[in-house]
């Protein structure tokens, strides 16, 4: 295989949002620079939410402005509503990821309104970006949180996932992200739902956002890939978890995901030695935090070669 896959680093947003200790802005910028130097070319750098709700991300503007100076980097941000989209447009981000939950209970816990209300707000976001974004308007992706289960409601109906995916596709989404927000997904369900949603919304791209709550994160990556998914979210050191979803734990580990995909002959464009070294930037700002990752612990195998043909240092 010589396919290229896209990895979006979400640690600077999803990884930090549930951590109480505030990482200094200058440390975030050093982290950002280190991942960029490692070859990561899409980073969700922050979220446009009220600072009183997530003080960890109160410096979103400063982080975005620095990220926009890095050539070739797709600067992405999460938005929960129209106000977030207005901030993103004003700053000039390249991509905004609107989030709503398939689970009604989680959507009300997370953004204080029903799922149908969020879908209507998404329509307004798309209209705003088309009217005011100009020829270089940002991409507007719609993330479907709790698409594989919810700690508040339990099982999530697969037909409801497909229905909402089709609805936001019809509303003008540039892409869809299926998110296993609380780590309930397992490979059979992942494969089934991804195949169906990809077929439903083609040619729109469908990305994956997995958490490793029960140790199935990378197995779910393989299931999604086999179903046709070529874009994955991950977090350096496995940081992450939704603060409004009881029991939610970290994202899949970016370093382990890169190793898996490169081992399969899939090109990520990311240098693992440099990516692992970037962990030191995170620990400098969060010295008491635990980072996860098997590749960082064990090191790369002797003779490891990247899919592009290069070898590890």
WORANOR-V91018 format. One record per backbone hydrogen bond with DSSP energy under -0.5 kcal/mol. CO is the residue of the C=O (numbers start at 1). NH is the residue of the N-H. E is the energy in kcal/mol with one decimal. If there is no record, write none. Layout:
co->CO nh->NH e->E
co->CO nh->NH e->E
This chain:
co->3 nh->267 e->-2.6
co->6 nh->8 e->-0.5
co->6 nh->232 e->-2.7
co->7 nh->9 e->-0.6
co->8 nh->234 e->-1.9
co->9 nh->44 e->-3.1
co->10 nh->13 e->-1.2
co->10 nh->14 e->-1.9
co->10 nh->15 e->-1.3
co->11 nh->16 e->-0.8
co->13 nh->17 e->-1.9
co->14 nh->241 e->-0.6
co->15 nh->240 e->-0.5
co->16 nh->19 e->-1.9
co->18 nh->20 e->-0.5
co->24 nh->27 e->-0.7
co->24 nh->28 e->-1.9
co->25 nh->29 e->-2.3
co->26 nh->30 e->-1.7
co->27 nh->31 e->-2.5
co->28 nh->32 e->-2.7
co->29 nh->33 e->-2.5
co->30 nh->34 e->-2.1
co->31 nh->35 e->-2.2
co->32 nh->36 e->-2.3
co->33 nh->37 e->-2.4
co->34 nh->38 e->-1.2
co->35 nh->40 e->-2.2
co->36 nh->39 e->-1.5
co->38 nh->271 e->-3.4
co->41 nh->74 e->-2.5
co->42 nh->9 e->-2.3
co->43 nh->45 e->-1.1
co->43 nh->76 e->-2.5
co->46 nh->78 e->-2.1
co->47 nh->49 e->-1.5
co->48 nh->80 e->-0.5
co->50 nh->53 e->-1.8
co->50 nh->54 e->-1.6
co->54 nh->57 e->-2.0
co->55 nh->58 e->-1.6
co->57 nh->60 e->-1.3
co->59 nh->63 e->-2.1
co->60 nh->64 e->-2.7
co->61 nh->65 e->-2.6
co->62 nh->66 e->-1.7
co->63 nh->67 e->-2.5
co->64 nh->68 e->-2.3
co->66 nh->69 e->-1.8
co->67 nh->70 e->-1.8
co->69 nh->71 e->-0.7
co->70 nh->73 e->-1.7
co->73 nh->75 e->-0.8
co->74 nh->43 e->-1.9
co->74 nh->76 e->-0.7
co->75 nh->94 e->-1.4
co->75 nh->95 e->-1.6
co->76 nh->45 e->-2.2
co->76 nh->46 e->-0.7
co->77 nh->97 e->-2.8
co->78 nh->48 e->-2.5
co->79 nh->99 e->-1.5
co->81 nh->85 e->-1.6
co->82 nh->86 e->-2.2
co->83 nh->87 e->-1.8
co->84 nh->88 e->-2.2
co->85 nh->89 e->-2.6
co->86 nh->90 e->-2.1
co->87 nh->91 e->-1.7
co->88 nh->92 e->-1.8
co->88 nh->93 e->-1.7
co->94 nh->139 e->-2.4
co->95 nh->77 e->-1.7
co->96 nh->98 e->-0.8
co->96 nh->141 e->-2.4
co->97 nh->79 e->-2.2
co->98 nh->143 e->-3.7
co->100 nh->145 e->-2.8
co->103 nh->107 e->-2.3
co->104 nh->108 e->-2.1
co->105 nh->109 e->-1.8
co->106 nh->110 e->-2.7
co->107 nh->111 e->-2.9
co->107 nh->113 e->-0.7
co->108 nh->112 e->-1.0
co->114 nh->118 e->-1.8
co->115 nh->119 e->-2.3
co->116 nh->120 e->-2.0
co->117 nh->121 e->-2.0
co->118 nh->122 e->-2.4
co->119 nh->123 e->-1.8
co->120 nh->124 e->-1.6
co->121 nh->125 e->-2.1
co->122 nh->126 e->-2.5
co->123 nh->127 e->-2.3
co->124 nh->128 e->-2.6
co->125 nh->129 e->-2.4
co->126 nh->130 e->-2.1
co->127 nh->131 e->-2.1
co->128 nh->132 e->-2.9
co->129 nh->133 e->-1.7
co->134 nh->137 e->-1.4
co->139 nh->96 e->-2.9
co->139 nh->141 e->-0.6
co->140 nh->174 e->-3.0
co->140 nh->175 e->-0.7
co->141 nh->98 e->-2.6
co->141 nh->143 e->-0.5
co->142 nh->144 e->-0.5
co->142 nh->177 e->-2.2
co->143 nh->100 e->-2.3
co->143 nh->145 e->-1.0
co->144 nh->147 e->-0.7
co->144 nh->179 e->-2.2
co->145 nh->102 e->-2.5
co->146 nh->149 e->-0.7
co->150 nh->154 e->-2.8
co->154 nh->150 e->-2.3
co->157 nh->161 e->-1.6
co->158 nh->162 e->-2.1
co->159 nh->163 e->-2.5
co->160 nh->164 e->-2.5
co->161 nh->165 e->-2.5
co->162 nh->166 e->-2.5
co->163 nh->167 e->-2.1
co->164 nh->168 e->-2.6
co->165 nh->169 e->-1.9
co->166 nh->170 e->-2.2
co->167 nh->171 e->-1.2
co->168 nh->173 e->-1.9
co->169 nh->172 e->-1.3
co->174 nh->205 e->-0.6
co->175 nh->142 e->-2.3
co->176 nh->178 e->-0.5
co->176 nh->207 e->-3.0
co->177 nh->144 e->-3.4
co->177 nh->179 e->-0.6
co->178 nh->209 e->-2.1
co->179 nh->147 e->-2.3
co->179 nh->181 e->-1.2
co->180 nh->183 e->-1.4
co->180 nh->211 e->-0.6
co->186 nh->189 e->-0.7
co->186 nh->190 e->-2.5
co->187 nh->191 e->-2.8
co->188 nh->192 e->-2.1
co->189 nh->193 e->-2.8
co->190 nh->194 e->-2.5
co->191 nh->195 e->-2.2
co->192 nh->196 e->-1.9
co->193 nh->197 e->-2.9
co->194 nh->198 e->-2.8
co->195 nh->199 e->-1.9
co->196 nh->200 e->-2.2
co->197 nh->201 e->-2.4
co->198 nh->202 e->-1.0
co->201 nh->204 e->-2.2
co->205 nh->176 e->-2.3
co->207 nh->178 e->-2.6
co->208 nh->233 e->-2.7
co->209 nh->180 e->-3.1
co->210 nh->252 e->-1.8
co->212 nh->215 e->-1.6
co->216 nh->220 e->-2.5
co->217 nh->221 e->-1.4
co->218 nh->222 e->-2.0
co->219 nh->223 e->-1.9
co->220 nh->224 e->-2.6
co->221 nh->225 e->-2.9
co->222 nh->226 e->-2.4
co->223 nh->227 e->-1.0
co->224 nh->229 e->-2.4
co->225 nh->228 e->-1.6
co->230 nh->6 e->-2.6
co->231 nh->208 e->-2.3
co->232 nh->8 e->-2.6
co->233 nh->210 e->-0.5
co->234 nh->10 e->-3.0
co->234 nh->11 e->-0.5
co->235 nh->238 e->-2.5
co->235 nh->254 e->-1.6
co->236 nh->239 e->-1.2
co->237 nh->292 e->-3.3
co->239 nh->251 e->-1.1
co->242 nh->245 e->-1.6
co->245 nh->248 e->-2.1
co->250 nh->212 e->-2.3
co->252 nh->235 e->-2.6
co->253 nh->257 e->-2.4
co->254 nh->258 e->-2.7
co->255 nh->259 e->-2.1
co->256 nh->260 e->-2.4
co->257 nh->261 e->-2.5
co->258 nh->262 e->-2.8
co->259 nh->263 e->-2.2
co->260 nh->264 e->-1.1
co->261 nh->266 e->-2.5
co->262 nh->265 e->-1.5
co->267 nh->5 e->-2.2
co->270 nh->272 e->-0.7
co->271 nh->275 e->-2.2
co->272 nh->276 e->-2.8
co->273 nh->277 e->-1.8
co->274 nh->278 e->-1.2
co->276 nh->279 e->-1.3
co->277 nh->280 e->-1.4
co->278 nh->281 e->-1.2
co->278 nh->282 e->-1.0
co->279 nh->283 e->-2.3
co->280 nh->284 e->-1.6
co->281 nh->285 e->-1.0
co->282 nh->285 e->-0.7
co->282 nh->286 e->-1.8
co->286 nh->289 e->-2.1
co->293 nh->297 e->-1.3
co->294 nh->298 e->-2.8
co->295 nh->299 e->-2.6
co->301 nh->304 e->-2.0
co->304 nh->312 e->-2.0
co->306 nh->309 e->-1.9
co->310 nh->306 e->-3.5
